[in-house]
Amino acid sequence: MTNATKEVRETTVKTFKLLAVASTLLSLCPALADEFKVAGMTFNGPKQFVSVKPNSFMRKAQLKVGVDAAEGQIVFFHFGPQGGGGLQANIDRWYGQFTEPKKDINAKTEKSKAG
């Protein structure tokens, strides 16, 4: 192999590596958080947030800001009418997420009328 052939080959390999890196980086870049729809309603994400692919089938839209420990998220869920269960099922599910002993939580529910 001649020196010219080696140089062409090395340049070609470097070019392909750069294209592969650029392609990977572009695929990882999230879309800007603009307008999106959930359950027939339209939302506009905050300008500093970016839209990312929801990491669960239960999430209909997911936005994030920051990185790692300083990351914040906005998540939209929609299960349809009674798709997430009734009121008591949701309260029980929420209550079950606490790790403290149940006797220490002092949880209660109250009914009230708005308006």
C-alpha positions in Angstrom: 0.0 0.0 0.0 1.4 3.4 -0.9 1.6 6.4 1.4 -1.0 8.2 -0.6 -3.4 5.2 -0.3 -2.8 5.0 3.5 -3.5 8.7 3.8 -6.8 8.4 1.9 -7.8 5.4 3.9 -7.0 7.2 7.2 -8.8 10.3 6.2 -11.8 8.2 5.1 -11.8 6.3 8.5 -11.6 9.6 10.4 -14.4 11.1 8.3 -16.7 8.1 9.0 -15.9 8.2 12.8 -16.7 11.9 12.8 -20.0 11.3 11.0 -20.9 8.5 13.4 -20.2 10.7 16.4 -22.2 13.6 14.9 -25.1 11.3 14.0 -25.2 9.9 17.5 -25.1 13.4 19.1 -27.9 14.6 16.9 -30.0 11.6 17.7 -29.6 12.3 21.4 -30.5 16.0 21.2 -34.0 16.4 22.4 -36.5 18.6 20.6 -37.3 22.0 22.0 -40.3 22.1 24.3 -42.8 23.8 22.1 -46.5 22.9 21.7 -47.7 19.4 22.4 -51.0 17.7 23.0 -52.2 15.4 25.7 -55.8 14.1 25.9 -56.9 16.5 23.3 -55.6 19.5 25.2 -52.7 21.7 23.8 -49.8 22.7 26.1 -46.8 25.0 25.6 -43.7 23.9 27.4 -41.5 26.4 29.3 -38.8 27.8 27.0 -35.9 26.5 29.2 -37.3 23.0 29.1 -36.7 20.5 26.4 -39.1 17.8 25.2 -37.8 14.2 25.6 -39.2 10.8 24.7 -41.4 9.6 27.6 -39.6 6.8 29.4 -42.8 4.9 30.3 -45.9 4.0 28.3 -48.0 5.7 31.0 -46.4 9.1 30.3 -47.9 11.0 27.4 -45.4 13.9 27.4 -42.2 14.5 29.3 -40.1 17.7 29.5 -36.8 18.2 31.3 -34.4 21.0 32.4 -30.9 20.7 33.8 -28.6 17.7 34.0 -28.2 14.8 36.4 -28.6 15.9 40.1 -29.8 19.3 39.0 -32.4 17.9 36.6 -36.0 18.8 36.8 -38.9 17.2 35.0 -42.5 17.9 34.0 -44.5 14.8 33.2 -48.0 14.5 31.7 -50.1 11.4 32.3 -53.4 10.5 30.9 -55.2 7.3 31.5 -58.6 8.2 30.0 -61.9 8.1 32.0 -61.3 6.0 35.1 -58.2 4.6 33.4 -56.2 5.2 36.5 -58.8 3.9 38.8 -61.3 5.7 41.0 -60.6 8.3 43.6 -59.9 5.8 46.4 -57.6 3.7 44.2 -55.5 6.8 43.5 -55.4 7.8 47.1 -54.3 4.2 48.1 -51.7 4.2 45.4 -50.3 7.5 46.5 -50.4 6.5 50.1 -48.5 3.3 49.3 -45.6 5.2 47.9 -44.5 6.5 51.3 -41.8 4.4 53.0 -42.3 5.6 56.5 -44.2 3.4 58.9 -48.0 4.0 58.3 -48.6 4.8 62.0 -46.2 7.8 61.6 -47.8 9.4 58.6 -51.1 10.5 60.2 -52.9 10.5 56.8 -56.5 11.5 56.4 -58.9 12.3 53.6 -61.6 14.9 53.6 -64.4 15.7 51.3 -65.1 19.4 50.4 -67.1 21.2 47.8 -65.4 23.7 45.5 -67.1 26.9 44.5 
